[in-house]
C-alpha cells in the first residue's frame, strides 16, 4: 500500500494524485490517495507522487520514497554457522570458524562471507582460523551466495575476546659505589624482566652506542672509566627488550675521580679491591626504584703478589743461613781455610804433629775419609 493522503494545498484542496512505482508502471491521475502495487522482482524501487489542486495546478516537485522489496525466503539459499570454537577466547588465542550453506533448488553455493561487528570482513571461505581478533564482544554474521546471484539471510552468533594485559619489560640497575668512581673497569650489575620473555638488556654510556649486557634477568656490564673526564657527571642508561617492546630507560649518574694513587673501593657484594685515586669527594645519586645488588670483589693486583713472593724467598734464605751455621758448630766445623776434624791417637802418629788441620782426639770409624789441607787420608790401612 502507498498512501498519498498527507498531501495538501495551502489555498485550496487536493483533488488528484498520480503515482509512479519505479518499476515502469504507475497509476496515472486518480482521485484515490491510497493505492496498492505488487512488485515482481526483489530490489530497491523509487516511488514518486505528484498532486493537483482544485485550481488545476500541480505540485512543482514530486515527493519520492525508496522501497526495498525482499526476495521470498523460500527461494533464498540458507547459511548456517556450524561452530565457533571457542566462543570465548583470550586475546591472541586462535579461534576456529566453520560454516556451511544450502543453495536454492537447482543452484550451487559460490561465495561465503564472515563478518565481525568489531573487525569487519573476516573471511570469504566456509571455514578458517583467526588469532588476531580485537578484544571485546563480536557479533559474528555468516551468509552465502548461490549461483542465482542471491545472498542468504545472515546467520548470527556471538564471540567474546578477553583482553590480556601483557607484562611490559623492565630493568633495574644496582647502586654504584658511593662517590667518585675509580679509573679502570667497573662491574655494573642489575636485574630485568619479565622472566621467560626477556630477550636482552642494553647499556649506553653518555648517550653513546647501545651495547649488550651479559646475562638476562640477572645481568652485568663491564664499564671502563679510564678515559672518562673527571669533574663532570656521566650517565649510564639501561633498557630491556621483550615481546617486541623496549622498557623505559633507567638512568644513573656518576662522576669519575682524578688521576692519583691507589685506594680501596667497596663493591655492592662487600668485597674490596684496590683502585687508583684520591679519597671519595662526591656522593652517587641513584634512582629511588633501584634496588641494592651484590657486586664482586676485584682480585689483588699483580704488584702485591710479586712483593709477597720476594719477601717469602728472603725469609727462606735467612732460615737456611742460620741452619747452616748451627749445624757447622755441632759438627766441629770451623771457618778456617782448612777443615779440622777430631781423630783417635793411633792416627796422630801417621800425620805430622804440627799439621794445622788436627786439633784433638775424636772417634773415626774404619773406612771414613778425612780431608786435611787438601789431602785425603783413610782410617784403614791404606793412605
Sine and cosine of phi, psi and omega as CSV:
sin_phi,cos_phi,sin_psi,cos_psi,sin_omega,cos_omega
0.00,0.00,0.67,-0.74,0.05,-1.00
-0.82,-0.57,0.84,-0.54,-0.13,-0.99
-0.95,-0.32,0.85,-0.53,0.05,-1.00
-0.93,-0.37,0.31,0.95,-0.07,-1.00
-0.95,0.32,-0.19,0.98,0.01,-1.00
-0.98,0.18,-0.04,1.00,0.01,-1.00
-0.96,0.28,0.50,-0.87,-0.01,-1.00
-0.49,-0.87,0.25,-0.97,0.06,-1.00
-0.80,-0.60,0.84,-0.54,-0.08,-1.00
-0.91,0.41,-0.44,0.90,-0.03,-1.00
-0.86,-0.51,0.34,0.94,0.02,-1.00
-0.17,-0.99,-0.54,-0.84,0.01,-1.00
-0.67,-0.74,0.42,-0.91,0.01,-1.00
-0.99,0.12,0.74,-0.67,-0.02,-1.00
-0.87,-0.49,-0.32,0.95,-0.04,-1.00
-0.64,-0.77,0.52,-0.85,0.02,-1.00
-0.74,-0.67,0.54,-0.84,0.08,-1.00
-0.69,-0.72,0.80,-0.60,-0.07,-1.00
-0.92,-0.40,0.70,-0.72,0.14,-0.99
-0.89,-0.45,0.87,-0.49,-0.13,-0.99
-1.00,0.09,-0.07,1.00,0.09,-1.00
0.99,0.14,0.00,1.00,0.03,-1.00
-0.92,-0.40,0.30,0.95,-0.01,-1.00
1.00,-0.08,0.05,1.00,0.02,-1.00
-0.84,-0.54,0.32,-0.95,0.03,-1.00
-0.31,-0.95,-0.07,-1.00,-0.06,-1.00
-0.98,-0.19,-0.39,0.92,-0.23,-0.97
0.95,0.31,0.05,-1.00,-0.02,-1.00
-0.92,0.38,0.74,-0.68,-0.03,-1.00
-0.54,-0.84,0.43,-0.90,0.06,-1.00
-1.00,0.02,0.17,0.99,0.05,-1.00
-0.99,-0.14,0.80,-0.60,0.04,-1.00
-0.99,-0.13,0.04,1.00,0.03,-1.00
-0.75,-0.66,0.89,-0.45,-0.05,-1.00
-0.75,-0.66,0.27,-0.96,0.05,-1.00
-0.83,-0.56,0.42,-0.91,0.01,-1.00
-0.45,-0.89,0.56,-0.83,0.03,-1.00
-0.89,-0.46,0.80,-0.60,0.03,-1.00
-1.00,-0.07,0.62,-0.78,-0.05,-1.00
-1.00,0.01,-0.36,0.93,-0.04,-1.00
-0.77,-0.64,0.57,-0.82,0.09,-1.00
-0.94,0.35,0.41,-0.91,0.01,-1.00
0.51,-0.86,-0.08,-1.00,0.02,-1.00
-0.98,-0.21,0.75,-0.66,-0.02,-1.00
-0.76,-0.64,0.64,-0.77,0.05,-1.00
-0.98,-0.18,0.90,-0.44,0.01,-1.00
-0.99,-0.13,0.76,-0.66,0.02,-1.00
-0.88,-0.47,0.47,-0.88,-0.01,-1.00
-0.71,-0.70,0.75,-0.66,0.10,-1.00
-0.82,-0.57,0.52,-0.85,-0.05,-1.00
-0.77,-0.64,0.30,-0.95,0.04,-1.00
-0.70,-0.71,0.65,-0.76,-0.01,-1.00
-1.00,-0.06,-0.05,-1.00,-0.04,-1.00
-0.95,0.31,-0.17,0.99,0.07,-1.00
-1.00,-0.07,0.04,1.00,0.02,-1.00
1.00,0.09,0.18,0.98,0.02,-1.00
-1.00,-0.10,0.69,-0.72,0.07,-1.00
-0.98,-0.19,0.22,-0.98,-0.05,-1.00
-0.92,0.39,0.63,-0.77,-0.02,-1.00
-0.91,0.42,-0.55,0.84,0.02,-1.00
-0.72,-0.69,0.72,-0.69,0.02,-1.00
-0.96,0.28,0.45,-0.89,0.15,-0.99
-1.00,0.09,0.51,-0.86,-0.04,-1.00
-0.68,-0.73,0.40,-0.92,0.01,-1.00
-0.44,-0.90,0.69,-0.73,0.03,-1.00
-1.00,-0.06,0.77,-0.64,0.02,-1.00
-0.89,-0.46,0.76,-0.65,0.05,-1.00
-0.98,-0.21,0.84,-0.54,0.03,-1.00
-0.98,-0.20,0.88,-0.47,-0.02,-1.00
-1.00,0.06,0.52,-0.86,0.03,-1.00
-0.95,0.31,0.31,-0.95,0.08,-1.00
-0.93,0.37,0.85,-0.52,-0.08,-1.00
-0.87,0.49,-0.41,0.91,0.00,-1.00
-0.94,0.35,-0.32,0.95,0.00,-1.00
-0.98,-0.20,0.00,1.00,-0.06,-1.00
-1.00,0.00,0.46,-0.89,0.19,-0.98
-0.92,0.39,0.32,-0.95,-0.06,-1.00
-0.86,-0.50,0.76,-0.65,0.05,-1.00
-0.96,-0.27,0.59,-0.81,0.02,-1.00
-0.61,-0.79,0.78,-0.63,0.11,-0.99
-0.99,0.16,0.91,-0.42,-0.01,-1.00
-0.97,0.24,-0.75,0.66,-0.01,-1.00
-0.31,-0.95,0.51,-0.86,0.22,-0.97
-0.77,-0.63,0.93,-0.36,-0.16,-0.99
-0.82,-0.58,0.81,-0.58,-0.22,0.98
-0.98,0.22,0.25,-0.97,0.01,-1.00
-1.00,0.07,-0.10,0.99,0.16,-0.99
-0.66,-0.75,0.84,-0.54,-0.10,-0.99
-0.67,-0.75,0.34,-0.94,0.07,-1.00
-0.99,0.12,0.42,-0.91,0.04,-1.00
-0.85,0.52,0.77,-0.64,-0.04,-1.00
1.00,0.00,-0.19,0.98,0.02,-1.00
-0.98,0.21,0.56,-0.83,-0.02,-1.00
-0.98,0.19,0.75,-0.66,0.05,-1.00
-0.90,-0.44,0.72,-0.69,0.00,-1.00
-0.97,-0.23,0.75,-0.67,0.01,-1.00
-0.90,-0.43,0.75,-0.66,0.05,-1.00
-0.72,-0.69,0.79,-0.61,0.03,-1.00
-0.66,-0.75,0.20,-0.98,0.03,-1.00
-0.50,-0.87,0.32,-0.95,0.00,-1.00
-0.67,-0.75,0.50,-0.86,0.06,-1.00
-0.90,-0.44,0.86,-0.51,-0.06,-1.00
-0.98,0.21,0.18,-0.98,0.13,-0.99
-0.91,0.40,0.36,-0.93,0.00,-1.00
-0.81,0.58,0.78,-0.62,0.02,-1.00
0.99,0.13,0.04,1.00,-0.03,-1.00
-0.91,-0.41,0.02,-1.00,0.03,-1.00
-0.67,-0.75,0.45,-0.89,0.03,-1.00
-0.97,0.24,0.77,-0.64,-0.03,-1.00
-0.88,-0.48,-0.31,0.95,-0.07,-1.00
-0.47,-0.88,0.55,-0.84,0.06,-1.00
-0.84,-0.55,0.42,-0.91,0.05,-1.00
-0.51,-0.86,0.86,-0.50,0.12,-0.99
-0.96,-0.27,0.73,-0.69,-0.02,-1.00
-0.69,-0.72,0.65,-0.76,0.07,-1.00
-0.94,-0.34,0.62,-0.78,0.04,-1.00
-0.93,0.38,-0.32,0.95,0.01,-1.00
-0.98,-0.21,-0.62,0.79,-0.13,-0.99
-0.93,-0.36,0.03,1.00,0.03,-1.00
0.97,0.25,-0.51,-0.86,-0.02,-1.00
-0.90,0.44,0.79,-0.61,0.00,-1.00
-0.98,-0.17,-0.66,0.75,-0.06,-1.00
-0.28,-0.96,0.34,-0.94,0.11,-0.99
-0.85,-0.52,0.52,0.85,0.08,-1.00
-0.88,-0.47,0.29,-0.96,-0.02,-1.00
-0.94,0.34,-0.52,0.85,0.03,-1.00
-0.60,-0.80,0.54,-0.84,-0.01,-1.00
-0.24,-0.97,0.13,-0.99,0.08,-1.00
-0.82,-0.57,0.51,-0.86,-0.02,-1.00
-0.54,-0.84,0.74,-0.67,0.07,-1.00
-0.86,-0.51,0.26,0.97,-0.03,-1.00
-0.90,-0.44,0.45,0.89,-0.03,-1.00
-0.96,0.28,0.58,-0.81,-0.02,-1.00
-0.95,0.31,0.52,-0.85,0.07,-1.00
-0.90,0.45,0.57,-0.82,0.03,-1.00
0.80,-0.59,-0.10,-1.00,-0.01,-1.00
-1.00,-0.07,0.85,-0.52,-0.01,-1.00
-0.98,-0.21,0.72,-0.69,0.25,-0.97
-0.99,-0.10,0.92,-0.38,-0.07,-1.00
-0.99,-0.13,0.82,-0.57,0.07,-1.00
-0.89,-0.45,0.61,-0.79,-0.02,-1.00
-0.73,-0.69,0.76,-0.65,0.04,-1.00
-0.62,-0.79,0.28,-0.96,-0.02,-1.00
-0.74,-0.67,0.39,-0.92,0.08,-1.00
-0.82,-0.57,0.71,-0.70,0.01,-1.00
-0.98,-0.20,-0.05,-1.00,-0.10,-1.00
-0.94,0.35,-0.17,0.99,0.10,-1.00
-0.98,0.20,-0.17,0.99,-0.01,-1.00
1.00,0.01,0.01,1.00,-0.04,-1.00
-0.99,-0.12,0.64,-0.77,0.04,-1.00
-1.00,-0.01,0.53,-0.85,0.10,-0.99
-0.97,0.24,0.25,-0.97,0.22,-0.98
-0.94,0.34,0.55,-0.84,-0.06,-1.00
-0.96,0.27,0.57,-0.82,0.20,-0.98
-1.00,-0.08,0.70,-0.71,-0.16,-0.99
-0.90,-0.44,0.65,-0.76,0.11,-0.99
-0.57,-0.82,0.17,-0.98,-0.05,-1.00
-0.86,-0.52,0.64,-0.77,0.03,-1.00
-0.71,-0.71,0.73,-0.68,0.01,-1.00
-0.90,-0.44,0.78,-0.62,0.03,-1.00
-0.93,-0.37,0.87,-0.49,0.01,-1.00
-0.98,0.21,0.62,-0.78,0.07,-1.00
-0.99,0.10,0.84,-0.54,0.01,-1.00
-0.97,-0.25,0.90,-0.44,0.03,-1.00
-0.97,0.25,0.90,-0.43,0.04,-1.00
-0.99,0.12,0.66,-0.75,0.05,-1.00
-0.97,0.26,0.86,-0.52,-0.02,-1.00
-0.97,0.26,0.46,-0.89,0.04,-1.00
-0.91,0.42,0.46,-0.89,0.01,-1.00
-0.54,-0.84,0.32,-0.95,-0.01,-1.00
-0.51,-0.86,0.60,-0.80,0.08,-1.00
-0.78,-0.63,0.55,-0.83,0.03,-1.00
-0.92,-0.39,0.80,-0.61,0.06,-1.00
-0.92,0.40,0.52,-0.86,-0.02,-1.00
-0.86,0.52,0.64,-0.77,0.11,-0.99
-0.98,0.17,0.28,-0.96,0.08,-1.00
-0.83,0.56,0.57,-0.82,-0.03,-1.00
-0.93,0.37,0.54,-0.84,0.07,-1.00
0.99,0.12,-0.21,-0.98,0.02,-1.00
-0.89,0.46,0.73,-0.68,0.05,-1.00
-0.97,0.25,0.60,-0.80,0.04,-1.00
-0.95,0.32,0.30,-0.95,0.05,-1.00
-0.99,0.12,0.73,-0.68,-0.04,-1.00
0.66,-0.75,-0.35,-0.94,-0.04,-1.00
-1.00,-0.08,0.83,-0.56,-0.02,-1.00
-0.92,-0.38,0.77,-0.63,0.03,-1.00
-1.00,0.02,0.93,-0.37,0.03,-1.00
-0.99,-0.11,0.74,-0.67,-0.04,-1.00
-0.82,-0.57,0.24,-0.97,0.02,-1.00
-0.03,-1.00,-0.10,-1.00,0.03,-1.00
-0.76,-0.65,0.33,-0.94,-0.01,-1.00
-0.42,-0.91,0.26,-0.96,0.01,-1.00
-0.28,-0.96,-0.05,-1.00,0.09,1.00
-0.98,0.20,0.58,-0.81,-0.01,-1.00
-0.92,0.39,0.71,-0.71,-0.03,-1.00
0.96,-0.29,-0.61,0.79,0.02,-1.00
-0.92,-0.40,-0.14,0.99,0.02,-1.00
-0.90,0.44,0.73,-0.68,-0.02,-1.00
-0.97,-0.23,-0.71,0.71,0.03,-1.00
-0.23,-0.97,0.24,-0.97,0.08,-1.00
-0.86,-0.50,0.66,-0.75,0.01,-1.00
-0.87,-0.50,0.55,-0.84,0.00,-1.00
-0.82,-0.57,0.63,-0.78,0.06,-1.00
-0.71,-0.70,0.72,-0.69,0.00,-1.00
-0.95,-0.31,0.81,-0.59,0.06,-1.00
0.77,0.64,0.75,0.67,0.06,-1.00
0.86,0.51,0.48,0.88,0.03,-1.00
-1.00,0.07,-0.52,-0.85,-0.04,-1.00
-0.99,0.13,0.66,-0.75,0.09,-1.00
-0.94,0.34,0.74,-0.67,0.00,-1.00
-0.78,-0.63,0.52,-0.86,-0.05,-1.00
-0.95,0.30,0.64,-0.77,0.18,-0.98
-1.00,-0.01,0.37,-0.93,0.06,-1.00
-0.99,0.11,0.60,-0.80,0.04,-1.00
1.00,-0.09,-0.22,-0.98,-0.03,-1.00
-0.69,-0.72,-0.98,-0.19,0.00,-1.00
-0.90,0.44,-0.48,0.88,0.20,-0.98
-0.89,-0.47,0.90,-0.43,-0.14,-0.99
-0.83,-0.56,0.25,-0.97,0.06,-1.00
-0.53,-0.85,0.45,-0.89,-0.02,-1.00
-0.56,-0.83,0.77,-0.64,-0.01,-1.00
-1.00,-0.02,0.92,-0.38,-0.03,-1.00
-0.98,-0.22,0.76,-0.65,-0.01,-1.00
-0.98,-0.22,0.91,-0.42,-0.02,-1.00
-0.99,-0.15,0.12,0.99,-0.11,-0.99
-0.83,0.56,-0.73,0.68,-0.08,-1.00
-1.00,-0.08,0.16,0.99,-0.04,-1.00
-0.98,0.20,0.53,-0.85,-0.03,-1.00
-0.97,0.23,0.71,-0.70,0.06,-1.00
-1.00,0.03,0.29,-0.96,0.05,-1.00
1.00,0.07,0.06,1.00,0.06,-1.00
-0.58,-0.82,0.32,-0.95,-0.01,-1.00
-0.98,0.19,0.64,-0.77,0.14,-0.99
-0.91,-0.41,0.32,-0.95,-0.01,-1.00
-0.82,-0.57,0.59,-0.81,0.16,-0.99
-0.86,-0.51,0.84,-0.54,-0.01,-1.00
-0.91,-0.42,0.60,-0.80,0.01,-1.00
-0.73,-0.68,0.56,-0.83,0.09,-1.00
-0.52,-0.85,0.48,-0.88,0.01,-1.00
-0.91,-0.42,0.41,-0.91,-0.01,-1.00
-0.78,-0.63,0.78,-0.63,0.02,-1.00
-0.39,-0.92,0.63,-0.78,0.07,-1.00
0.80,0.60,0.58,0.81,0.05,-1.00
0.99,0.13,0.13,0.99,-0.03,-1.00
-0.79,-0.61,0.55,-0.84,0.16,-0.99
-1.00,-0.06,0.53,-0.85,0.11,-0.99
-0.97,0.24,0.15,-0.99,0.19,-0.98
-0.89,0.45,0.51,-0.86,0.00,-1.00
-0.99,0.17,0.78,-0.63,0.09,-1.00
-0.98,-0.20,0.75,-0.66,-0.06,-1.00
-0.82,-0.58,0.69,-0.72,0.15,-0.99
-0.83,-0.56,0.53,-0.85,-0.04,-1.00
-0.90,-0.44,0.51,-0.86,-0.05,-1.00
-0.44,-0.90,0.26,-0.97,0.09,-1.00
-0.84,-0.54,0.34,-0.94,-0.04,-1.00
-0.89,-0.46,0.68,-0.74,-0.04,-1.00
-0.95,0.31,0.26,-0.96,0.07,-1.00
-0.98,0.22,0.18,-0.98,0.06,-1.00
-0.89,0.46,0.60,-0.80,0.00,-1.00
-0.03,-1.00,-0.24,-0.97,-0.01,-1.00
-0.99,0.16,0.13,-0.99,-0.05,-1.00
-0.95,0.31,0.54,-0.84,0.17,-0.99
-0.62,-0.79,0.22,-0.98,-0.04,-1.00
-0.97,-0.26,0.77,-0.64,0.01,-1.00
-0.91,-0.42,0.76,-0.65,0.02,-1.00
-1.00,0.04,0.81,-0.59,-0.02,-1.00
-1.00,0.06,0.04,-1.00,-0.05,-1.00
-0.88,0.47,-0.45,0.89,-0.05,-1.00
-1.00,0.07,-0.01,1.00,0.03,-1.00
1.00,-0.09,-0.10,1.00,0.01,-1.00
-0.99,0.16,0.24,-0.97,0.03,-1.00
-0.81,-0.58,0.54,-0.84,0.02,-1.00
-0.53,-0.85,0.60,-0.80,0.01,-1.00
-0.97,0.25,0.69,-0.72,0.11,-0.99
-0.67,-0.74,0.53,-0.85,0.05,-1.00
-0.96,0.27,0.54,-0.84,0.11,-0.99
0.62,-0.78,0.26,-0.97,0.02,-1.00
-0.98,0.18,0.06,-1.00,0.04,-1.00
-0.87,0.49,0.34,-0.94,-0.02,-1.00
-0.89,0.45,0.73,-0.69,-0.02,-1.00
-0.85,-0.52,-0.21,0.98,0.03,-1.00
-0.68,-0.74,0.37,-0.93,-0.09,-1.00
-0.96,-0.29,0.72,-0.69,0.03,-1.00
-0.92,0.39,0.70,-0.71,0.03,-1.00
-0.94,-0.35,0.96,-0.26,-0.05,-1.00
-0.99,-0.17,0.29,-0.96,0.04,-1.00
-0.94,0.33,0.47,-0.88,-0.05,-1.00
-0.90,0.43,-0.51,0.86,-0.08,-1.00
-1.00,-0.01,0.14,0.99,0.01,-1.00
-0.99,0.11,0.80,-0.59,-0.03,-1.00
-1.00,-0.04,0.45,-0.89,0.00,-1.00
-0.96,0.29,0.74,-0.67,-0.01,-1.00
-0.82,-0.57,0.13,-0.99,-0.03,-1.00
-0.99,-0.10,0.85,-0.52,0.13,-0.99
-1.00,0.03,-0.10,-1.00,0.02,-1.00
-0.84,-0.55,0.46,-0.89,0.01,-1.00
-0.99,0.13,0.73,-0.68,0.02,-1.00
-0.97,0.25,0.50,-0.87,-0.02,-1.00
-0.94,0.33,0.33,-0.94,0.07,-1.00
-0.88,0.48,0.51,-0.86,0.01,-1.00
-0.96,0.30,0.37,-0.93,-0.01,-1.00
-0.90,0.43,-0.51,0.86,-0.02,-1.00
-0.89,0.46,-0.70,0.72,-0.01,-1.00
-0.91,0.41,-0.60,0.80,0.03,-1.00
-0.91,0.41,-0.63,0.77,0.01,-1.00
-0.90,0.43,-0.70,0.72,0.00,-1.00
-0.89,0.45,-0.65,0.76,0.01,-1.00
-0.89,0.45,-0.61,0.79,0.03,-1.00
-0.91,0.42,-0.66,0.75,0.01,-1.00
-0.89,0.46,-0.71,0.71,-0.01,-1.00
-0.88,0.48,-0.66,0.75,0.00,-1.00
-0.89,0.45,-0.67,0.74,0.01,-1.00
-0.90,0.44,-0.67,0.74,0.01,-1.00
-0.87,0.49,-0.69,0.72,0.00,-1.00
-0.89,0.46,-0.63,0.78,0.03,-1.00
-0.90,0.43,-0.66,0.75,0.02,-1.00
-0.89,0.45,-0.66,0.75,0.02,-1.00
-0.89,0.45,-0.67,0.74,0.00,-1.00
-0.89,0.45,-0.66,0.75,0.02,-1.00
-0.90,0.44,-0.65,0.76,-0.01,-1.00
-0.87,0.50,-0.77,0.64,-0.03,-1.00
-0.92,0.39,-0.55,0.83,0.05,-1.00
-0.91,0.41,-0.61,0.79,0.02,-1.00
-0.91,0.42,-0.69,0.73,0.00,-1.00
-0.89,0.45,-0.71,0.70,-0.03,-1.00
-0.89,0.45,-0.66,0.75,0.01,-1.00
-0.92,0.40,-0.61,0.79,0.00,-1.00
-0.91,0.42,-0.62,0.79,0.01,-1.00
-0.92,0.39,-0.66,0.75,-0.02,-1.00
-0.93,0.37,-0.44,0.90,-0.05,-1.00
-1.00,-0.05,0.01,1.00,0.01,-1.00
0.98,0.18,0.26,0.97,0.01,-1.00
-0.99,0.14,0.61,-0.79,0.03,-1.00
-0.87,-0.48,0.11,-0.99,0.00,-1.00
-1.00,-0.08,0.25,0.97,0.04,-1.00
-0.95,0.33,0.15,-0.99,-0.04,-1.00
-0.93,0.37,-0.51,0.86,0.06,-1.00
-0.99,-0.14,0.10,-1.00,0.01,-1.00
-0.94,-0.35,0.85,-0.52,-0.03,-1.00
-0.99,-0.11,0.73,-0.69,0.05,-1.00
-0.74,-0.67,0.37,-0.93,0.05,-1.00
-0.99,-0.15,0.76,-0.65,-0.04,-1.00
-0.77,-0.64,0.35,-0.94,0.01,-1.00
-0.95,0.32,0.29,-0.96,-0.08,-1.00
-0.87,0.49,-0.48,0.88,-0.04,-1.00
-0.89,0.45,-0.48,0.88,0.01,-1.00
-1.00,0.09,-0.32,0.95,-0.03,-1.00
-0.88,0.48,-0.53,0.85,-0.02,-1.00
-0.93,0.36,-0.47,0.89,-0.06,-1.00
-0.99,0.17,-0.26,0.96,-0.01,-1.00
-0.95,-0.31,0.47,-0.88,0.06,-1.00
-0.85,0.52,0.66,-0.75,-0.06,-1.00
-0.90,0.43,-0.42,0.91,-0.01,-1.00
-0.98,-0.18,0.35,0.94,-0.02,-1.00
-0.90,0.44,0.78,-0.63,-0.09,-1.00
-0.94,0.34,-0.26,0.96,-0.05,-1.00
-1.00,0.05,-0.16,0.99,-0.08,-1.00
-0.97,-0.23,0.82,-0.58,-0.03,-1.00
-0.94,-0.35,-0.81,0.59,-0.06,-1.00
-0.39,-0.92,0.07,-1.00,-0.08,-1.00
-0.94,0.33,0.59,-0.81,0.06,-1.00
-0.40,-0.92,0.30,-0.95,0.04,-1.00
-0.98,0.22,0.62,-0.78,0.06,-1.00
-0.56,-0.83,0.91,-0.41,-0.04,-1.00
-0.98,0.22,0.44,-0.90,0.00,-1.00
-0.85,0.52,0.65,-0.76,0.01,-1.00
1.00,-0.06,-0.26,0.96,0.03,-1.00
-0.95,0.30,0.53,-0.85,0.01,-1.00
-0.95,-0.31,0.58,-0.82,0.06,-1.00
-0.85,-0.53,0.64,-0.77,0.11,-0.99
-0.91,-0.42,0.92,-0.39,-0.01,-1.00
-0.83,-0.55,0.88,-0.47,-0.02,-1.00
0.75,0.66,0.64,0.77,0.08,-1.00
1.00,0.03,-0.13,0.99,0.02,-1.00
-0.99,-0.14,0.55,-0.83,0.00,-1.00
-0.96,-0.28,0.83,-0.55,0.03,-1.00
-0.86,-0.51,0.60,-0.80,0.01,-1.00
-0.97,-0.24,0.55,-0.84,0.06,-1.00
-0.99,0.16,-0.01,1.00,0.09,-1.00
-1.00,0.01,-0.37,-0.93,-0.04,-1.00
-0.99,0.16,-0.33,0.95,-0.04,-1.00
-1.00,-0.09,0.68,-0.74,0.02,-1.00
-0.99,-0.14,0.00,0.00,0.00,0.00
